[in-house]
């Protein structure tokens, strides 16, 4: 595909797309499109993509259509293609996604595109380095609101017309239709006509209460981030408005459609959001807004440079959520939740350079798999280190040079390095070779020469970091900015002290303290003043457990001692999430009940402690893990219990053998989140009959993407290893069959449903052998093969 794409990019210029969509039919939707473009080599041949077409003409003459392509032969210097097609709705999030809201029966249509999915919605040149303007009109049911990339220009009866957009890549096209509820305002912006831009938040009608509840904060975050970006970035905001939609059916967490950003509707929590969830929302808002410049204004030429989009947006998301939006614990969240996913990804065979080699991205499915935590979490960390090394002024100068030079165009790694090189006298090309073109991560090791700590690096990169020194009670006594390279660094000023490298979590490298320091850390972890440093040290303990340096029981005991006095909600919630992952993945069936009891009791202590910041997160953990049935039933008898906590309790009771609370809770909560929670709880019921019925539904091919996620998550119960053993092999065979008859998105969620529950070592080996055998036999779809190989690597680390 790549040679074809390169050839087409050299041929085609000045692309403009006019499209009308009629969404009024419940059977399919009508597409009427006109695409005009230039050709640099008249007489050449090219093609358009469209997954289903009829009535196609090129310059007034019929054009052949077959196998998803419209052949364009004998091109002129200028060309016009007209297409009429009726296209199917989908339910897997790849295309024009139809959702019926179980709360009120209302219907929503969302053009969820990205990668090479736009061809399932409109005819297009579906590759990132051919940009088009878009002029869109939509006919929709009369009570709907329609949103699109362009600003609304007019409405004539049931037809909505949107202003022509600036050029952007086809994978960024969207239309969102349904009876949305909206909160709108005019955002001050001096360069805009009239000095303001139309801004808005939109959600399903059944989520009106939640949208009204959170509207002020959502608006505050949006405005703060926008004012920050338009201050620090030299290119003006490129689009005519900025809409944000909580839409159902999205496969990604959020998607940066220009002027019309879409978030999973689950971001709009039905209950009280936890502090960690609030921070994630703020970081995601900042992340997607950064894409208006990184990704939308300037787009990578091909998918090997997806990091130019995602690493930057991920870094800016956490940074700007703290700097502009007031979520000052964003980097603490990153240290304990985001960055660990990068380390785990970098240990797998599938690891790749942040800036991948072009010839490794052989097709779009391979590129899809590389939208992983190397690209996001590790890339984010690498850019944080780059900014720390260069200094903020030079870093921003290089970024702005890049954005200005390539506005409304495409760029690659070489272009970015040219921009950085012009802004600093440091060796950015050497830095890029070391950080962006290699795999793996370094280890920062502390040893002692007498009383003097010595910091060495195992690996190949230089790290500019903060080293902190503590007394034996873990009170901070000093810090030092250090550049760690090939030579050991003696820390004479910290002789006799406890030493913590990268105490500000400034780099992507794991830490191995000396024995003296680790003894003091494990004795006094909860006394460390900085939440960010505590988060980094907790991750170090988790990492040591995954490396089998300390057993799971020791990590749980560390939590039993130091998580009980923890008062910072982001640290508390982040550690709790890691504890559950470790207990589920590394425990044996005989150990898990004891670990769950300790984790649940820590959560109960936080709930009983009455701290309103800790309670939402702790309540969810307690409800999900407690084995006290009377307590859980009693909780459900209280009217003021948060919906998320109620469903966690219902799920746990079902998992313990009491599914009687599922139907009453479903009647109480008819929302989409309630529907998914009910599916999840029913999947947890521990009887052979219930599991067999659920399995048939899971693998039957009728579930939507988010429904599959819910059922798959609930099926593998924590303490159900014996009951579920027959399904381990069936997951491989039935999952593979379903993936072969499904698309990219379903392969992804099938991979996410990999059996993760406490298993004996022998059973883990059986599971490993079954998956490895299927992979060796071949014919596993690319996305599922990548996911299964990653799961095998994770499984191997548990032995």
N, C-alpha and C positions, 0 to 999 in steps of 0.2 A: 504493500500500500504506500509506503514512504516514497519510492521512486515516482509513482503516479502523482502523489501529492506535490512533490517538488516540481515535476513537469507542469502540472496544472497551475501552480503558483506563478511560474514564469510566463505563462500564456495569458492569464486573465487579469484584467485591470478594471478599476472604476465600476464596481458592482453596486447595483441598486435593486432593492427588492420591494415590490408593492404586493401586499397580501390581504385578502379578505377571508375571514373565517366565519362560517355560520355554525353556531353551537346550539341551535334550537332543537335539533333532533336528538332523541335519546338512543338512537341506533348507531349513528356514526356522525362525523362532522364533515362539512364541505370546505374545501380549500380552493380558492381561486387566486393564482399568483402570476405576477409578471416580473421577470428578472431581466434586467438589461446590463450589459457589460461590454468591455472592450477586449480585443484580442491583439497581442503584440505580433502574432505571426498569422496573418490572414490565410485561410485555407486549411488551418490546422484542425484537429479533432480533439474534443474534450468530452466532459460528461457532467451532469447534475445527479445528485442523489435524491431519491424519494421512495419511501417504502409503501408503494401503492399509488398508481397514477392512471389517468386516462385523459384523452383530449389534449395531447401535448403538441405544441407547434413551435418551430424555430423560424423566426422571421416570416411567419405566415404559412409555412409549409409543415406538414406532419413530421414529428420527430419520433423515432422508435423508442419504446420503453421496454426493458426486460431486466429481471433480477435486481430490482432496486436502483437501476440507473437509466437516466434519459441520455441517449447518445446524441452528441452535438457535433455534427460533421460539417466540413466546409465553412468554418467560421469566417465572418467578415471582420473588418476593423471595429465595427459596432454591431451588437446583436441583441435580439429580444426574444425571450422564451416565455410562452404563456402556457400555464398548466391549470387544469381543472381535475380535482380528485376528491373522492370520498374516502375518508381515513377512519380506521377503527379507534375507539377509546381503549385504553389499557388500564390495568390495575396493579402493575408491578413498578410503577414510578418511572418507567422509561418511555416517555412520550406524553400524549394528551391523556392525563390521568384522571379517571372518573372516580369520585368518592360520594357515596350516599351517607350522610351523617345519621347515625343511629339515634341521635338525640331528638331529631325533629323531621327526619326524612328528606331534608334539603339536599340538593345535588350541587356538587362543585366540580369544575374542570380546571386543571392546572397543566399547562404545557411545561412539564419538567424535562428539560433538555440536558445539555452538557455533553462533553466528549463527542461522539458521533450519533447522538440521539435526535438532533433537530430534524433529520431526514424522516423521522417518524411523525413529524408535525407539518412541515412545509418543505417544498423543494428547495435545495440549497447546495452550495459548494461547501461540503461539510468538513472543513479543516481550518485550523486556527489562523493560518497566515493568508487567508483570503477574506478580507473584511467587506461588509456590505452596509449600506444604509438601509433602514427599514421604515416603510410607510404602511401602517396597519389599520384596518378597520375590522370590527367584530359585530356580528348580529347575535344577540343573546336573549334569553327569556327576559320579559319586561321588568321583573323585580330584582334582576341581578345588577351588581356592580362589576365592571370589567376593568382590569388593570393590565398595562403592557409596558414595554421598555420606553416608549415615548410618552410625553406629557399629553393628557387629554386635551384635544382640540375642540371637539364638539360632540353632541349627542343628538341624533335625529331619530326619535322614536326608540326603537330597540337596537339601533346601530350606533356604535361608539367609534369615533375616529381619533386617531392619535397622531401627533406631530411626527414628522420625519426625524429619525434619530441621526446622530453622527455615526460614522462607520464603526462597527465592532464585529468581532468574530461570530460566526453563526451559532457556535455552541452556547452563546449567551442570550439567545432569543427566548422570550417567554410571553405568554398571555395567561392571565389568571381570571377566571370567571366564577361568580356565585353570589349568593345573597350576603356578601361580606358586611360586617359592621365596621365602622371606620372612626378613627380619631385623626383629624387633619389640622394643619396649621401652616402659616406662611413663615418660613425660616429666613431670617435676615441674611442677605448675601449681596454685598455692594455691586459685584459685576453683573448680576442678573437684571433683566428688564424690570423696572419698578423697584429694584433693591431687595426683592425676596424671591424665594423658590417654594413651590408647593411641596409640602412634606406630609406623610401620613403613615399610620399603622392600621392594619386591616386583619380581621380574624373571622372565622366562621360565626354565623349568627348565634349558635349555641354557646359560643365562648364570650358572649358580650359581657357577662359579669366579670370574667377574668381580665378582659381587655380594659374595661373601665377601672377595675381595681389597680392595674399596673400602668395605666396610661401616662400618668404624670412622670413616673420614673423612666419609662421607655422614651418619652419625649425628651426628658432631661439628658439621658445618656446620648441619644441621637444628636441633639443640638450641641452638646459639649464636644463630642467626637468630631462633628462636622466643622465646628469653628476651629478646632485644633488643626485638623488636616488642611483646611483652606488657609491656615496661617503658615504652616511649616512647608507645605508643598507649593512650589512656584507655579506649575500649570494650574489654570482655573479648573474648578469642578466641571467635568465635561458634559453633563446632561441637564435636561430642562426641568427635572423634578427628582424627588427621591421618595419612593414608596417602599414600605416594608410589609410583608404579608406572612402571617402564620398560616401556612397552607398544608392540607393533608396530603399524604402519599409521597412526600419527598424522600428519596433514598439518601441524600446527603444530610448532614446536620443543617446546613444552610447553603444557598447558592447565590453568587454575586451577579445576578442578571442586572445589566446597567439600568439604573433608575428605578428598578423594581426588584429589590432583593427579597428572596423567599427563605423562610425559616420553617423547620419542622413545627407543626402545630403543637407538639409536645413541649416546646419551649415555654408555652403559655400554660403554666402549671395550674391544675384545678385546685390544688391546695396551697398552703403557705410555702413558698419556695425556701429551701435551705440557703444558708449563706454561700455555700459552694455553688449552688444552682444560680443564685443571683450573680455571682462573679462570672460564671460561664456565660450567662446571657449578655452581660456587659462586654466581655471579651469577644464574643461572637459578633455582636453589633459592630464593635470597632474593627474586627477582622474583615467583615464583609464590606464595610465602608472603605477600608484601605484598598480593597480590590477595584474600586472605581478608578483608581490610578494604576495600581499594580495588578494587571491582568486584563482590565477592560480598556483603559486608555492606551496602555502599552502591554502587548500580549506576547507570550513566547512564540517563536516561529513554529516550533514543533514540540511534541510532548516531553522530550528529554529535558526541557528547561521548565517543566511545570513548577519547579522550585521558585523560579522568578515570580510566579504568582503566589504560591501557597506558603513558602517559607517566609516571605516578606509579610504577607497578610497575617500569618500566625504570630510573628514577632510583634508587628504593629498592634495586633489585637490585644495582647497582654500588656504591652507597654502603654498604649493610649488609654486603655481601660483604667490604668492606674494614674497616669499623668493628667488626663483630661476629665474622665468621668468619675473620679473619686474612689475607684475600687483599688485601693492602695495595696491590697493583698493579692493582686493578680499574679505577681511572680511567685508568691508563696504557693498559690494553687498550681501554677505551672511546675514547680519543683516536686510536688508530691503526687500530681495526677497526670500532667502532660508529658514532662520529660521522661519519666519511667517508661512510657510506651515507646519512646525513641530508643532507649537502651535495649529494650526487649527486641525491637525490630532489628537493631544493628547486630544482634547475636545470631540471627537466623541466616540460613543459607541464601535467602532471598535478599539479603542486604545489598545495597547498591550505592554508588556515589550520590551525594545530594544532587550534583549536576551529572546526570547519567550520560553515557556515550550514546550518540545518535543511533549507531547500528544495533544497539541492544533493544531499542524500542521498535520492534518489528511490525507491530500493528496496534490498533487502538485498545484492544483488550489487554495487551501487555502494559500499555500506558496507564489504563484504568487501575491495574493492580499496583502501579507505582505511586498512586495517590495514597501513600501510606505514611507511617509515622517517621520514616526517614525524611520524607519530603516536608512533613509538617513539624513534628516535635524536634527532630535533630536539626533540620534546616533552621528552625526558629532559634535554637540554641547557638548554632554557628553564627548567625547574624548578630545575636546578642554579644557574642565574644568579639566579632568584628567591630561592632560599635564601641565596645569597651577598649579594644586595642587602638582603633583609629582616633577615638574621641568623637563626641557628638557632632561637633561643627564640621569636621571633614567628612564624616559619614553622611550627614544630611546634604552636604554640598555635592557629593558624588551621586546620591540618589536623585536630587533635583536635576542634575545635568542629564542623567539617564532618562528621566521622565520627560524632560523638555525635548531632548534630541529625537525621541522616538514616539512622540505623541500621535495617537490614532494609527500607529503602525505596529510593527513586530520587532522583537529584539531577541538576542541570545546571550549566553554567558560572555562571549568575547566583547559584545557591545557594553555590557554592564561593567566589565573590568576596565574598558577604555574610559568610562565615565569616572570610576573610582580613581583610576590612575592619574587623571587630570586634576583631582581634588586633593591629593596627598603625595608626599614624597616617600611614603612607606611602600614596601614591596607587596602590593596587593595581589600581584600575579602569583608570587610564591605562596602567599597565604591561601589563595584559591586552589592552587595545586594540592596543597596539604589538606585543606579542610573540605573542599567541594568535590575533588576528583578521586578521593580515596574512601575506603570503607573502614568500619570499626571505630573504636573509641579508646582513648588512653586511660591509664590508671595513675592517679597521683598518690604516691606512697610516702608515708612518713616513717623514718627510722630515727635512731639516736646515736650520736657520737658522744658518749658520756651523757651529760645532761642536755646537750644541744640537739634540738630537732633538726633533721635534714630532710628536705623535700626533694624527691626525685620523680621523674616521669617515666613510666613504662609505655612507650609508644613513639610517635613521630611528630607530634604537633607542639607548637608553642602555645602557652596558656598564660594570659594575663589575669590574675586572680587576686582576691583578698584572702590573706591568711589571718585567722584570729587566734589569740591566745587566751586561755582561761586558767583560773586557779582550780584547786582540786574540787571545789564546790560548784564549778562551772559558771563562775562569775567572770565576765569579760574583763581582761586586764590590758588588752592592746590589739591593734590590727596593723597589718603591713601589706602594701600593694607589691606584688611579686610577679615577675615574668619567669615562668618555668620553661626551660628549653632542654638542650642536650645535657647541660651540666647540673649536678646537684646544687641545691640552694640551701646553704646553712642559715639557720634562723637563730643567730647568737643572742639576739635581744629577747628571745623567748626560752632561754635555757631554764630547764626545770618546770616548764609550763605544759599544760594540756594544749595541743595544737589541732586546729580544724582548718584544712585547706579548702579553698573555694567556699568560704562561709557565706558569701553573698550569692552563691550558685551562679557564678558568671560564665561558666564554661561547660562543655560537654565532655566530661570525664568522670569516672567513678573514683571514689576516695577510699583509701585503705589506711586508717589511722594506725599508729604504733600501739602496742599492747597497753602501755601506760595510759595513753590518751583514751583508748577505747574503754578501759575499765572505768575511768572517770566519767566518760560520756554515758555509759549504761547505768552508772550509779546516779547521775545527776541530770539526765536528759531534760526532764521537765523544768529544770532550773535555768536552762539557757534562755536568755532574755529575748533574742530575736526570733519571731515566728518563722522567718525565712530560713534561718540556720537550723531551727528545730525540724522544719520540713525536710531540709536536705539531709539531716542526720537520720531521721526516720527512714527516708529512702535508702540510705546506706545500710541500715539494719535489714530492710526488706531485701536489698540486693545481696547481702551476705547470706540471707536465708535461701534465696534462689540459687546461689552459688554453692549451697550445702556447707558453708563454713559454720553456720549456726543452725540448729534444728528449728522446725516450726514451733515446737513447744517453747523454746527460748524467746522467739519473737512474741508469742502470745503472752509469755510472762513479762517481757519488757513492757508490753501494752498494759498489762494488769497493774504494773507499778507506775508507769509514767503517763498513760493516757487518761487515767482517772482524774488527775489534777489539771489536765489540759483545759484551758479556758478559751483558746482561739478556735472559733468554729471551723475555719478552713483547714487548719491543721488536724483538728479532731475528725472531721468528715473524710479528709484525704487519707489519713491513716486507717480509719475504719474500712474504707474501700479496699485498700491494699491488704488488710488483714483478711477480709473475706475472700479475696482472690487467692491469697496464699493458702488459706485453710482449705479452699475448695480444690485447688490444683495439686497441692503437695501432701495433703493428709491421706492417710489410709482410712478405710471404713471404720476400723476400731478406734481411731483417734478423733474423728471429726466431731462427735457429740460433745466431748470434753472441750474442744476448742470453741465450738459454737456457744457453749454455756458461758465460758469466760467472756467472749466478745459481747454476748447479749447482756451479761451482768454489768459490763462497763457501760453499755448503752443505757441500761436501766438506772445506773447511778447518775448519768448525765440528765436523764429525764427527771428523776426525783430531785436533782439539785436545783431545779427551777430557773436555770439560766435560759432566758428566752432566745438567745442566739444559738445555743447548743441544742435546744429541745427539738426543733424540726428534723434535723439530721439524725439525732439519737433515737427519736421515736420511730423512724422508719426502720432503722437497724433492729431495734428491740422487737418491733412487730414482725419483722421478717425472720428473726432467728430464735425467738423465745420458744421453749418447749412447754411452757405453762399454759395449758389449754384454758383453764378457768380464767386466768388473767386476760388472755386474748379475747375470749367471749365477753368478759366484763367490759373490756375496752370498746367492743362493738356496740354495747348497750348504751354508750354515751353519745348524745347527739352532737357534741361539739368536737368530736375527734376529726382531725384532718382527713380529707378523702384519700390522699396517698397512703396515710397510715392505716386507714380502715382496709384498703385493698391489700396492703402488706399483711395485715392480720388474717384476712380472709384466705389469702394465698397460703400462709403458714398453717392455718387450721386444715386446709385441704390437703396440704403436703403431709400433715400428721394423721390424715385419715378421716377428717370431718369436712365434707364438701357442702354441708347443709346451708352454709351462709352465702354461697355464691349467688343463688337465684335472688334472695332478698336484696343483696347489695346491688345486683344488676338492675333490679326494679328501682332502687334508690338513685342509681347513677347510670343514666342512659347515654352518657357522653361517649365520644370516640375513645378517650382514655379509659373509661369504664368498660367499654366493649373489649379493648385489648387486655385489660386487667382480668376480666372474667375468663377470656381465653387462656391466659397465663395460669390462672388458678385451676381451671378444669384440667389443664395438662399435667398438673402436679398430683392429682388424686392417685394414691398408691395401690391400685388394684389391677390385676392383669386385664380385666375387662375394660376398665377405663383407659389404660395405656394403649390397648389395641385399637380402641375406637379413635383416640386422639391421633395415633400414628397414621391411621388411614386418612384422616383429614389433613395431617401435616404434609404427607407425601402425595396427596391426591391431585395437586395442581390447581385447586380452586381458591386458595387463600391469597389475599393481597400481600404485598411485601411486608407491611407492618404487622399484619395478622400472623404471618409466618414467623416473624421475629418473636412475637409474644408467645406463641405456642412452643416454639423451639426453646425459648428461655425457660418456660415452666416445666417442660417435659423431664429434663435431667435433674431430678430432685436430689438434694444434698445427701440424704441418708437412704437412697433407693438403689444402691449398687447391685444387689442381688436381683431385684425385680427387673432392672433395666439391662442386665447383661445380654439378653437375646437381641436387644435393639442396637447394640454397638455395631455388629456386622450388618444389620439391616440399614443402619444410617449410611453406611458406605454404598451398598448396592442400590437402595431405593433413592438415596440422595443423588447418586450419579445419574440414575434414570431420569429423575426430575430435572436435573441441570441440563441434560442433553436435549430435553424438549422445551426448555425455557431459555431466557436471555441472560444478558450480563448481570442485571440486577438480582435476579433470582439465584444465580450461581453465587453471588456475594452473600446473600442471606443464608443460603444452605451452608456455606462455609462458616458463617457466624454461629450456626447451630451445632457446631462440633461438640461431641459429648465432653462436658467439663463437670466432673463430679468426683468425689473421693473414690478411688479405685485401688484395689490391691495391686502390687507390682506385677503379678502374673497377668491380671486382666488388662493392665495398661499395655503390656507387651502384646496381648492378643489384639487390642485395638490398633496398636501401631502396625502390626503385621497386616491387618486387613486393609488399612489405608495405604500402606506402602505397596501392597500387591496391586491395588487398583491403579495407583499412579504408574507403576512399572508397566502395567498392561497397556497404558496409553489411552488416547481418546477421552481424556478428562478435559472438559472445557477450560480454557486458559485461566479464567478468573477463579474457578473452583480449585484448579490444580495449585495455583499460588497459595490460596487460603489453606488447603490441606497440607502442603509442604510446610507452611509456617506453623500449623498446629502440631505437626510431627516434631518439629524442632522444639516447640514449647513442651511437648510431652516428653521428649528425650531429656530435658533438663530436670524432670521430676525423678529420674532414676538415681 
